[in-house]
């Protein structure tokens, strides 16, 4: 029988991952790969608290997608944000109404995004009131998204920079019913406006993510 040739397994190298937007130059963590090309399209997860040091930001999780590698440095662009599930459960209480508003639009710099607001009322309200809130908030978001770049939109959502989106949504909703809480539940980039070398087509639509410091390749 012919003998099988053993191929020497290539050693993995650890790469430092840096944010290219939202928090430009911010170190996000490190991730291993046996070949730098395997990093392209990989997602890294980080808590906003790890970036700002603010305990109040523990509720936000961010994902960045690697699109460029230089030496042992990898650069990643914002891909999605989600509200921590434990925090989400804590704000949804009995005898209140939960209203989810999904909005979609193209940012000023050409990225197609989907933005999810979650609105918690102070008391339980009628379905007609919930429908009215959804309609008004969605109208506001569809008008707002094209006015901001992706970076401006995300920073406004999680930090309140320039446009305090949650406060504005609460103000709109309060005209219909008393509001207890408003949060950006999720922001997802569905497709990027400009082509980045090395990003497989449609990769931004994938939901699976890899954490920095984990995964392989």
C-alpha positions as CSV (number, residue, x, y, z in Angstrom):
1,X,0.0,0.0,0.0
2,X,1.2,3.5,-0.7
3,X,2.3,5.4,2.4
4,X,0.4,8.5,3.3
5,X,2.5,11.6,3.4
6,X,2.1,13.5,6.6
7,X,1.8,17.2,6.2
8,X,3.2,19.4,8.9
9,X,0.4,21.4,10.6
10,X,1.0,25.0,10.2
11,X,1.4,26.8,13.5
12,X,-1.2,29.4,14.4
13,X,-0.2,33.0,14.9
14,X,-2.0,35.4,17.2
15,X,-3.2,38.6,15.7
16,X,-4.2,41.8,17.5
17,X,-7.5,43.1,16.3
18,X,-8.2,46.9,16.1
19,X,-11.4,48.7,15.3
20,X,-11.4,50.7,12.0
21,X,-14.6,52.6,12.8
22,X,-16.9,53.6,15.7
23,X,-13.8,53.5,18.0
24,X,-11.0,53.9,15.5
25,X,-7.7,52.4,16.6
26,X,-9.3,50.7,19.7
27,X,-7.8,47.4,20.5
28,X,-10.6,44.8,20.5
29,X,-8.7,41.7,21.5
30,X,-6.6,39.0,19.8
31,X,-7.5,36.0,17.6
32,X,-5.4,33.1,16.2
33,X,-5.1,31.9,12.6
34,X,-2.8,29.6,10.7
35,X,-3.0,31.9,7.7
36,X,-3.9,35.6,7.7
37,X,-6.4,35.1,4.8
38,X,-8.5,33.0,7.1
39,X,-9.2,36.1,9.3
40,X,-11.1,37.9,6.6
41,X,-14.8,37.9,7.4
42,X,-14.2,36.6,11.0
43,X,-16.2,38.4,13.6
44,X,-14.9,39.5,17.0
45,X,-17.1,40.2,20.0
46,X,-16.5,42.8,22.7
47,X,-18.6,44.4,25.4
48,X,-18.9,48.2,25.2
49,X,-17.8,48.3,28.9
50,X,-14.4,46.8,27.8
51,X,-13.9,49.8,25.6
52,X,-15.2,52.6,27.7
53,X,-14.6,51.2,31.2
54,X,-18.1,52.3,32.2
55,X,-20.1,49.7,34.1
56,X,-23.3,51.1,32.7
57,X,-22.2,50.0,29.2
58,X,-22.0,46.3,30.1
59,X,-25.5,45.9,28.6
60,X,-24.2,46.5,25.0
61,X,-22.4,43.8,23.0
62,X,-20.6,44.8,19.8
63,X,-19.4,42.7,16.9
64,X,-16.7,43.8,14.4
65,X,-15.8,42.0,11.2
66,X,-12.1,41.7,10.1
67,X,-11.6,42.9,6.6
68,X,-7.9,43.8,6.4
69,X,-4.6,42.3,7.8
70,X,-1.2,44.0,8.0
71,X,1.5,41.9,9.6
72,X,0.2,40.7,12.9
73,X,-2.5,43.4,13.0
74,X,-6.0,42.9,11.9
75,X,-8.5,45.7,11.3
76,X,-12.2,45.2,11.8
77,X,-15.3,47.3,10.9
78,X,-18.6,47.4,12.9
79,X,-21.0,44.7,12.0
80,X,-23.7,44.5,14.7
81,X,-24.7,45.5,18.2
82,X,-27.1,43.7,20.6
83,X,-28.5,44.5,24.0
84,X,-27.4,42.0,26.6
85,X,-30.1,39.4,27.1
86,X,-30.0,39.5,30.9
87,X,-30.5,43.3,30.8
88,X,-33.3,42.9,28.3
89,X,-35.1,40.5,30.6
90,X,-34.7,42.8,33.5
91,X,-36.5,45.7,31.8
92,X,-39.5,43.7,30.6
93,X,-41.8,43.6,33.6
94,X,-45.3,42.5,34.3
95,X,-48.2,44.9,33.7
96,X,-46.2,46.7,31.0
97,X,-46.2,46.5,27.2
98,X,-43.2,45.7,25.1
99,X,-43.1,47.3,21.7
100,X,-40.4,46.3,19.2
101,X,-39.9,48.6,16.2
102,X,-37.8,47.4,13.3
103,X,-36.6,50.1,10.9
104,X,-34.3,49.8,7.8
105,X,-32.4,52.3,5.8
106,X,-29.2,53.3,4.0
107,X,-26.8,55.5,6.0
108,X,-25.3,58.7,4.8
109,X,-22.1,56.7,3.8
110,X,-24.1,54.1,1.9
111,X,-24.5,51.1,4.4
112,X,-27.8,49.2,4.5
113,X,-28.7,48.8,8.2
114,X,-31.5,47.4,10.2
115,X,-32.2,49.1,13.5
116,X,-34.4,47.6,16.3
117,X,-35.8,49.8,19.1
118,X,-37.4,48.3,22.1
119,X,-39.9,50.4,24.0
120,X,-41.3,49.5,27.4
121,X,-44.4,51.3,28.6
122,X,-45.1,52.2,32.2
123,X,-48.5,50.5,32.1
124,X,-50.1,48.0,29.8
125,X,-51.6,49.7,26.7
126,X,-54.0,48.8,23.9
127,X,-52.9,47.2,20.7
128,X,-54.0,50.3,18.8
129,X,-51.7,52.5,20.9
130,X,-48.8,50.0,20.3
131,X,-49.4,50.2,16.6
132,X,-49.5,54.0,16.6
133,X,-46.1,54.1,18.5
134,X,-44.6,51.7,16.0
135,X,-45.7,53.8,13.1
136,X,-44.5,57.1,14.5
137,X,-41.1,55.7,15.7
138,X,-40.5,53.9,12.4
139,X,-41.2,57.1,10.5
140,X,-38.7,58.9,12.7
141,X,-36.0,56.3,12.2
142,X,-36.5,56.0,8.5
143,X,-36.0,59.8,8.2
144,X,-33.0,59.8,10.6
145,X,-30.9,56.9,9.3
146,X,-30.0,58.5,5.9
147,X,-28.9,61.7,7.7
148,X,-26.1,59.9,9.7
149,X,-23.0,57.9,8.8
150,X,-22.8,54.4,10.2
151,X,-20.4,55.5,12.9
152,X,-22.6,58.5,13.8
153,X,-25.7,56.2,14.0
154,X,-24.1,53.6,16.3
155,X,-22.5,56.2,18.6
156,X,-25.7,58.1,18.8
157,X,-27.5,54.8,19.7
158,X,-25.1,53.5,22.4
159,X,-23.5,56.8,23.7
160,X,-26.1,59.4,22.8
161,X,-23.6,61.4,20.8
162,X,-25.0,64.4,18.8
163,X,-28.4,62.7,18.4
164,X,-29.9,61.1,21.6
165,X,-31.9,58.6,19.6
166,X,-33.5,56.8,22.6
167,X,-34.6,60.1,24.2
168,X,-36.1,61.2,20.9
169,X,-38.0,57.9,20.6
170,X,-39.2,58.2,24.2
171,X,-40.4,61.7,23.5
172,X,-42.3,60.5,20.4
173,X,-43.8,57.6,22.2
174,X,-44.8,59.5,25.4
175,X,-47.3,61.5,23.3
176,X,-49.3,58.3,23.0
177,X,-48.6,56.4,26.3
178,X,-46.4,56.7,29.4
179,X,-43.0,55.2,28.7
180,X,-40.7,53.4,31.2
181,X,-37.7,52.6,29.0
182,X,-36.3,52.8,25.5
183,X,-33.2,51.0,24.2
184,X,-31.6,50.2,20.9
185,X,-32.1,46.4,21.0
186,X,-30.1,45.6,17.9
187,X,-28.3,47.2,15.0
188,X,-27.2,45.1,12.1
189,X,-25.3,46.0,9.0
190,X,-27.0,44.1,6.2
191,X,-24.6,45.2,3.5
192,X,-21.7,47.6,3.2
193,X,-21.8,50.5,0.9
194,X,-18.3,50.3,-0.5
195,X,-16.5,47.1,-1.5
196,X,-13.7,46.1,0.8
197,X,-11.0,43.8,-0.6
198,X,-11.2,40.3,0.7
199,X,-14.7,40.4,2.1
200,X,-16.7,37.5,0.6
201,X,-20.0,38.6,-1.0
202,X,-22.9,38.5,1.4
203,X,-20.7,37.8,4.5
204,X,-22.4,40.7,6.4
205,X,-25.7,38.9,6.3
206,X,-24.3,36.0,8.4
207,X,-25.4,35.8,12.0
208,X,-22.8,33.5,13.4
209,X,-19.9,35.3,15.2
210,X,-16.5,34.5,16.5
211,X,-15.2,36.0,19.8
212,X,-11.8,37.6,19.9
213,X,-9.4,35.2,21.5
214,X,-11.4,32.3,20.3
215,X,-12.1,30.5,17.0
216,X,-9.5,29.0,14.8
217,X,-8.4,28.9,11.2
